[in-house]
Amino acid sequence: MLAPERVIPYSSVKGITMPPNEQLKAPIRITDTFPNLGVVNRQLYPETVSQRPSIGQYTAALEAQGHLTPAVAESIEKAKAIRESTSCVVYIAGPLTGVSGKLKERYGAVSNMLATYESVSADKPQTMFGYVPHLHGTDPVKHPDVTAQEVRDIDFLWAGVVADVHVNFLDPMAHGNAIEEGWAESRLIPTVYLNPKGNRLSRLTLGMHNAAHKIEYSNFQTEAVDENEFITGTLKGMRETTQSGLAKLRVNFDELHTWLQAFPGRDPREFHYTSFPRLANPTTRAAGLDPKKGYGMEELVETFDPQSFIVYVKNPLDTNYGKLGRIDSANDYTGLIVTMQDGSTRLYDPFIAGSSLSLWPVEPSSSKALELAMVKASELPDPE
């Protein structure tokens, strides 16, 4: 195991003249332009529908069409129970027809992993539920008597009405999960792609705006995974990690779980659609500025108000992995000075900040931002 990435102490960096707690002022806040999913829908994706039908509305429509068969009705009752008890429903899409039982184990492994997260809401006992179609009534081998129409109506219920997030296995190639990805984009439901290295995807698949993460893996590893087990390397001062597909997916959902804890009651779809990578360029365009591909310390300092972000440490190799923090100062040369929720203070080198940290847009007056603002910062450690 390699040591955590290099941290440059405040006291050892030439050119820093501001104290750690001095707040920078910058002109733009993402939340001023895009405060919620509805605004994102209207201004950026008018071809989609963010307001999904309720389960009751969908049930009434199926009944009017004569499609409310016993198999569909049974799935609707299950969906009601899951929706009422779960903060975030994840639809696990992947090929079924002609696929081996070994490959299907991947879907169950994801569902089992999602079930391990602790509840984030007093009125919802489980945070995440991973719906696997072939385990819940539409497997072509186990359930051959379910008609094509019933498969469509049941899968749309879970993929387009109930789901907050999709996980989509893109190998082997199949028709069904491609259709489900189209359903997800049309409803502003983020999707995490899982794809073996070397499997070439079409440009249309890669261009879907709901593709939140694209995970490539050499080995998916359906058995239990030690999330701290990494093969690591160093390239130009930035850590790169190669993990099993399931471990990489766990890292993604760790962040979503922390986001759900920080913002109880918010629509889980906003985690992707109101994120900094998604909205940085549209926000700068709305302000009449030239957008830039990607983001770095210079863009952060010159363009955005650092106080309008909560920091999440997303690099599993970082000793602060999974913690939240606030930005105390930002400099495109020296990096970000961040105070964590436990009061520890770190300076993140600008060359690794983008790979180590996520920036969550937030109103500075929000409860979580105010909570972090009250944390007393410790002094940066001396260099070792």
N, C-alpha and C positions, 0 to 999 in steps of 0.2 A: 504494500500500500504506500503510495506516495504521500508526502506531507501536503497539507492544504496549500492553495496557491499563495504566492508571495504577497504579503501585505506591507505597504510602505508606511512606516510610522509618521505621523504628523510632524513630530519634532525633527525628523531627519530630512525633510524635503525642502529644498531651496525654492524660494519664490512664493511660498504660501504666506500671505500676510494677514489673512482673516482668521479670527478664532473659530474653533469648531462649531460653536452654536450660532454664529452669525448667519442669518437667513438671506439668501440671494433673492432678488426680485427679477422676474422675467415676465414678459407681457402676455403669454398665452397659457390658458388652462384648457385642456381637452374637454373637461366636464362642462365648461361654459358653452361650447359648441354642440357637443353630443352628450347630453345628460343621461340618456337612457336608450333602451333598445328601440323604442318607438320612433325616436328622432333618427337614429341610425337607419332604420327601415325606410322612412320617408325620404331622407335626403340621399342615401347612398345605394339602397337596394329596393327601389319602388316596384320592381318586378316580383318581389317576394311578399309573403304574408307573415308578419310576426305574431299576429293574434291567431292562435290555433283554436279550433273548435273544442268545446268541452266534450268530455266523454258522453254526457247526456245528449248533446247536439248530434254527435256522430252516431249514437245509437238510434236516435229518431230518424236520421237520414237513411240508415241501413234498413230500418223497419219499413219506411216508405217505399224503398226499392224492392222489398221482399227478400232482403239478404240477411235478416236476423235469424239465422239458423241456430240450432242448439250449440254447435261447436263455436260459433261466433259469440253467442250470448255468454257462454262459459268463459271465454277469454275476456269479455268486457267486464264481467264480475271480478275476475282476477286483477284486471287493470285498475278498477276502482279501488280495490283494497291496497294495491301497491302504491298508487298515487297518493292516497291519504296518509300512508305511513312512511313515505320516503321523500327526502329533500331533493334528490337528483336521480332520475331514471336514465340508464344508459342502455341503448340498443346495440347489441353486438351482432354485426352483420358479417356474413361470409358465405362462401359457396357451400351448398349441401348436396345437390344432385350429383351422384357419381363420386362423391368425396369419401375418403376412407374414414373409419372411426378414429384413427390416430390423429388425423388433421382436425377432426371435429373437437377433439379434446382441447384444442387451443381456446375455443369459445367458452367452454366451461371453466378453464383456468382463469380467464379474465373475470368472469362472473364471481368466482370464488375470491379473487383478489379484491374486487370492489366491496365485497361483503365484510372485509376486515376493518373498514374505516369506522371510527366511533361516531356516534350521533352528534349533530351540530345543532339540533333543535329539540326543545323540551316536548313538543307535540308530535314529533316525527321520530320514532325509535331507530330508524336506519337512515344513514346519510345517502348511500348509493345502492341501487339495485341494478344488476346487470341482466337484462332480458336476453335469453338465448333462444331463438325460434325453435330449433330442433328439440330442445328440452321441454318446450311448453306447447307442443301440439301440432307443429307443421313440418315435421321431418318426413321427407318423401318415402323413406323406408319404414319407419315406425308407424306412420299415420297415413297410409295410402288412401284411405277412404275420405280424407278431407279434400274437398273439391278445389279446383283452381281458383274459383271465385272466393271461397272461404279463406284460402291462403292469402289472397290479395287483401281481403278486408281485415283479417286478423293482423297481418304484418303491417298494414298502414296504420291500424290502431296504435300499435306499439312504436312504430318508427316515425309516424307523422303527427300523432295526437298526444301521446303520452311522453315520448322521449325528450330529454333535455340535451343529451349528448349522444353521438354515435361513435362506436369503434368499428372500423371496417377493414376486414382482411381482404387484401387485393390479389391474393394468389391461393389457389388456382383461379384463373379468370372465370367469371360467371355473370349471368344476366341479372339475377335477382338482386345482389347487393349493389350493382350499378344503378338499378332503378331506385333502390332505397337511398343511395347517395343523392340522387336527384330530388327525391322527396325531402331529404334533410335540408338541402340548400334552399329549396322553395319555402321552407318554414323557418329559416335562420337557425337551424340546429347545427352546432359545430360538430365536425367529424375528425377523429384521429385515424389517420391511415396507418396500417401495418403492412409492410411489404418486404419480402426477402431481398437481400442485396442481389443485384443483377437482373431483377425482374423489371423490365422496362415498361413504364406507364405512359399512356397517351397524354398529349398536351391538354386535352379537355379535362381529363381526370385531375391532372396537376393544377389546372387553373381554377378549380371550383373555389368560390370565395368562402365557403364554410370549412375548408380544409385547415383546421387549426394547427395540427402537427402532422408531420410525415416521418414516421419511424421506420428505419431500415434495420434489418437484423440478419445475422448469419444463422443464429439458433434461437428459436422462440422460447424453448424450455417450459414445458407445461407443468413441471413439478414445482414445488415450493422454491422460491428464489430468495437468496440472501441479498437484500437490496444494497448491502455494502460491498458486494463482490464485483469488482470492476477490473477490467484490463485497461491500463492507463498509458498515456503517452504525452509528450510535450511537443508542441509545434509553435515556434515564434512566441513563446511565453504564455500561450493559452492552452489550457487543459482540454484534451479530447478524451471522451470516455466511450468505450465499446462494451456494451452489456448485452444480455439476452433481450429479446423483444419484450418479454413480460416485465423485466426490471426497468427498461426504458419507459414502458407504459406506466409503471408504478410512479416514476418520478413525475410524469405529467399529472397524474391524478392526486399525488401528494399536494401539488400546488393548488389544484381546484378545491381539494378538501379544506386547505387553509383559507382560501378565498371565501368559501361558504361559511366557515367559522367567523371570519372577519365581517361578513356582510349577510347576516341571517335574514332570510325572507326575500333576497334578491333573486331574480330569474337567473338560473345557472348559465343560460345562453349568453348573458352579458359578460361572462368571464372572457370569452373570445371576442365578441363583437364590440365591446367597449374597451378593448385592451390598447396599450400604447402602440405596439407594432401595427395593429389594424387601423388606428385612428390618427397616428402622427401626421401622415401626409395629408389626409383630408382636412385636418385642423389647420395646418399651415396654409393650405390652399384657400380655405375660408377666410383666413386673415390676410390674404393677398400676398403671401410670401412664396418663394420658390420651394417646392418640396424636394427632399433629398432621399435617395435610396438608403434604407437602413437608418440607424441613428448612432450617435457617439456622444462623447462628452461635450464637444463643441456645439452640436445641435441642442443638447440639453441646456447648456448654459445660456446660449444666445437666443433660444427660441421659447423654451418652456419654463414655467415657474416650478422650480424643484419642490416647493412646498405642496404642490398639487399632485404628488405621487406618494404612494406607500411602496417601500422596497420589500421584495421577497427574495430570499437567497435560494436560488434554484439549483446550484451546483452541488451534487451529492458529496463531492470531495471537500467542500468547505465545512469547517467546524461549526459554522452558523447555519448549516442547511436547514431549511424549513422555517427559519425565523423571519419575523417582520421587523422593519425599521423605518426610520425617517432620514431624509437627506438633510444634513446640516450645512454642507457647502459642496459646490461642484466647480470643477476646473478642468478644462479640456486638456491640460498638460499633466496635472497631478492626479486627477481622478475624482472620485466621490468620497466624501467623508460621511459615513452612515452610523447613526446611533441605533442599536438594536433594542428590541422591546425589553431586554434584561438590563439595559444601561451600558453594555459594552459598546465601544466605539472602534470602528475600523476604517481604514482608507483603502479603497479599491482602485487599483491601477487602471487607467483608462483602457489599456490593452486587454484586460480580462473582465472589466465590469459588465460588458454586454453578454458574455457567456456565463457569468456568475449570478447576475441579478435580473429580476423581472421588475418592471415599474408598473404599478397599478394606478391608473388615473383615479383621483378621488377629490371630492370637495374638501378644502382645508378645514371647513367647519363641521365635517362629518364626525360622528362619535369615535370611530377608530382613529382618524387622523388626530383628533384632539387628545385621545388617550396616549398616542405615541408622542405627541408634542409635550406632554407632561413628564415624560421620562427624563430623569437627570442623567446627562451624558458623563461617562467616565473619561479620563485622559487617555489619549492614544498611547499604546505601549511603546517603550523604547525599542530601537532595533536590536535584534539578537546578534 
